[in-house]
Amino acid sequence: SVGSNTLAIDQERFDQNADYNTSNGIFTAPVTGKYQINVQVYLQQVPSNAGYFYIQLITSNDVYTNIADADAFDAEMTYYVLNISCVTDLDANDTAKVIYFQQTGSTTTDIAGGGGSESNTSFGGFLVC
């Protein structure tokens, strides 16, 4: 939707340590280390008059952004995918979350989830070292 929203992905494939909270979308690092985090957000019906839109992975230590300008397209985009993949430093109990932001626009963008074998919008994180 227009404005900024934290994305809470409410289905899990697995969560061995209960580190991801499906109700608020916050991942909490169980131990200090380097974490690989992968985010995919599948958008539908992005209005052509939205100024720009982005996702951000916000951690306790840093912010990672993938941004697009809707003005570059001449019509409403039926499908568009934003991704972030990074290795980030987290201390024990540091957090990570994903937000979506849309600057203006006549309509709101739909974020497609996925059930069963689909993972249209997803968050994944694991300890690398």
C-alpha positions as CSV (number, residue, x, y, z in Angstrom):
1,S,0.0,0.0,0.0
2,V,1.0,3.6,-0.2
3,G,3.4,4.4,2.6
4,S,5.7,2.2,4.6
5,N,4.6,-1.3,5.9
6,T,6.6,-4.0,7.7
7,L,6.1,-7.3,5.8
8,A,5.1,-10.2,8.0
9,I,5.4,-13.4,6.1
10,D,2.9,-15.6,7.9
11,Q,3.9,-19.0,6.5
12,E,7.1,-20.9,7.3
13,R,8.7,-23.8,5.5
14,F,10.9,-24.4,8.5
15,D,12.2,-22.4,11.5
16,Q,14.5,-24.7,13.5
17,N,15.0,-22.3,16.3
18,A,11.8,-20.2,16.2
19,D,13.9,-17.1,15.2
20,Y,11.3,-15.6,12.9
21,N,8.0,-14.2,14.2
22,T,5.3,-14.7,11.6
23,S,3.0,-12.2,13.4
24,N,5.3,-9.1,13.2
25,G,7.9,-10.1,10.6
26,I,10.9,-9.8,12.8
27,F,13.8,-12.2,12.7
28,T,15.9,-12.3,15.9
29,A,19.5,-13.6,15.7
30,P,20.0,-16.4,18.2
31,V,23.8,-16.0,18.4
32,T,26.4,-13.5,17.3
33,G,27.8,-14.0,13.7
34,K,27.5,-13.4,10.0
35,Y,24.0,-14.2,8.6
36,Q,23.0,-14.7,5.0
37,I,19.6,-13.1,4.5
38,N,17.5,-13.4,1.3
39,V,14.4,-11.4,0.7
40,Q,12.0,-11.7,-2.3
41,V,8.9,-9.5,-2.6
42,Y,6.5,-10.2,-5.4
43,L,4.5,-7.1,-6.3
44,Q,1.3,-7.0,-8.5
45,Q,-0.5,-4.0,-10.0
46,V,2.2,-1.4,-9.3
47,P,0.6,1.9,-10.4
48,S,2.5,3.8,-13.1
49,N,1.9,7.0,-11.2
50,A,3.7,5.9,-8.1
51,G,6.8,8.0,-7.8
52,Y,9.0,5.2,-6.6
53,F,8.8,2.1,-4.5
54,Y,11.3,0.0,-2.6
55,I,11.9,-2.8,-0.1
56,Q,14.4,-2.4,2.7
57,L,16.0,-5.0,4.9
58,I,16.5,-3.2,8.2
59,T,18.8,-4.8,10.7
60,S,20.1,-3.6,14.1
61,N,23.3,-2.6,12.4
62,D,22.5,-1.7,8.8
63,V,19.9,-1.0,6.1
64,Y,19.9,-2.7,2.6
65,T,17.6,-1.3,-0.1
66,N,16.3,-2.3,-3.5
67,I,14.4,0.6,-5.2
68,A,12.6,1.1,-8.5
69,D,11.1,4.1,-10.2
70,A,7.6,3.5,-11.6
71,D,8.0,6.5,-13.9
72,A,10.3,4.3,-16.0
73,F,7.3,2.2,-17.1
74,D,4.5,3.5,-19.3
75,A,1.7,1.4,-17.7
76,E,0.7,-0.3,-14.5
77,M,3.1,-3.2,-13.9
78,T,1.2,-6.4,-13.6
79,Y,4.2,-8.2,-12.0
80,Y,7.4,-7.0,-10.5
81,V,9.9,-8.6,-8.1
82,L,12.3,-6.9,-5.7
83,N,15.1,-9.0,-4.1
84,I,17.8,-8.4,-1.5
85,S,20.5,-10.9,-0.8
86,C,23.3,-10.1,1.6
87,V,25.6,-11.3,4.4
88,T,25.2,-9.1,7.4
89,D,26.7,-8.9,10.9
90,L,24.2,-9.6,13.7
91,D,24.9,-9.9,17.4
92,A,22.8,-12.2,19.6
93,N,19.3,-10.8,19.9
94,D,19.8,-8.3,17.0
95,T,16.8,-8.1,14.7
96,A,16.0,-7.9,11.0
97,K,12.8,-7.0,9.3
98,V,11.6,-6.1,5.8
99,I,9.6,-3.0,4.9
100,Y,7.8,-2.1,1.6
101,F,7.4,1.6,0.7
102,Q,5.5,3.2,-2.1
103,Q,5.8,6.9,-2.7
104,T,2.4,8.3,-3.9
105,G,0.3,6.6,-6.6
106,S,-3.4,6.4,-7.3
107,T,-3.8,2.8,-6.1
108,T,-2.1,0.5,-3.8
109,T,0.3,-2.2,-4.8
110,D,-0.6,-5.8,-4.0
111,I,2.1,-8.0,-2.4
112,A,1.6,-11.6,-3.5
113,G,2.2,-14.2,-0.8
114,G,2.2,-17.8,-1.5
115,G,0.9,-21.0,0.0
116,G,1.8,-24.6,-0.4
117,S,4.8,-25.0,-2.8
118,E,4.8,-21.3,-3.8
119,S,7.2,-18.8,-2.3
120,N,6.2,-15.6,-4.1
121,T,7.2,-13.4,-1.2
122,S,9.8,-14.9,1.1
123,F,12.4,-14.2,3.8
124,G,15.2,-16.5,4.6
125,G,18.1,-16.2,7.0
126,F,20.8,-18.5,8.3
127,L,24.1,-18.3,10.3
128,V,27.1,-18.5,8.0
129,C,29.9,-18.2,10.6
